Amino acid sequence: MVMASSKVRTRGQVTLPREILKGLRAKEGEELTWFQIADGVVMLSKTSTRRERIAENLLTSLVVEVGKSAEKKGIRQEEDLDTIVASLRKRSFGARHG
């Protein structure tokens, strides 16, 4: 996962960092789609990318990052991670379905 930052300009314009553009493999004039996936979290994709592919890439990135974070916290047993994932699923389901 590549992370970079940029500033919002006066008229709401944002310049995408070079490393993000490189990862998108976007060409000049190509349309990009922004997704607000959570409060304060936005994802960017080429408009031509299928939604299924976007979801697959997002899930893969999340799993990798969760694994890294778990290891930093000393969680190395798969059963411990399964418990955390189950808890997150329950919270996520509750947030979506009240």
KAHU-V405328 format. One record per backbone hydrogen bond with DSSP energy under -0.5 kcal/mol. CO is the residue of the C=O (numbers start at 1). NH is the residue of the N-H. Records with the same first field share a line. If there is no record, write none. Layout:
CO=NH / NH
//
This chain:
7=15
9=12
13=9
14=16
17=20 / 21
18=22
19=23
20=24
21=25 / 26
27=30
31=47
33=45
35=37 / 43
38=41
41=37 / 38
43=35
45=33
46=49
50=54
51=55
52=56
53=57
54=58
55=59
56=60
57=61
58=62
59=63
60=64
61=65
62=66
63=67
64=68
65=69
66=70
67=71
68=72
69=73
70=75
71=74
74=76
77=81
78=82
79=83
80=84
81=85
82=86
83=87
84=88
85=89
86=90
87=91
88=92
89=93
90=94
91=95
92=96
93=97
94=98
//
